[in-house]
Amino acid sequence: MAKWHNEVTDRLIKTIVDLKDCDEAYMFLEDLCTVKEIREMAQRLQVASLLKQNKSYQEISAITGVSAATISRVSRCLNYGTGGYEAVLLKEETK
C-alpha cells in the first residue's frame, strides 16, 4: 500500500467511486478543487491519451498548452506508474 493511503484518503476514493453521474461529479469536484486544479487533471488525462496515440511532445504541447515537464511526468506514469492511466484509457476505448 502506498504511503498516502489511509483512512482519510480511502474515504475520498470511496466517495468518488460512489458518485452517481457526471452532474454529481462536477458538483463535488467544484467544491473540492479549484477550477485550475480540475483543468490540470483533465489536461493530464488528455496528455496520457495523446501519448498513447504516439503524438510527440511538441504536438501534445501545441494541442494542450501544457509544458514538456508535465508531458514527461505523465509519460513516466504511463511507463512506470501503477497502471491508473492505462485502466482509464482502456475503459474509454471500450465504451
Secondary structure, DSSP 8 states (H G I E B T S, - for coil): --TT-SHHHHHHHHHHHT--SHHHHHHHHHHHS-HHHHHHHHHHHHHHHHHHTT--HHHHHHHH---HHHHHHHHHHHHHS-SHHHHHHHHHHT-
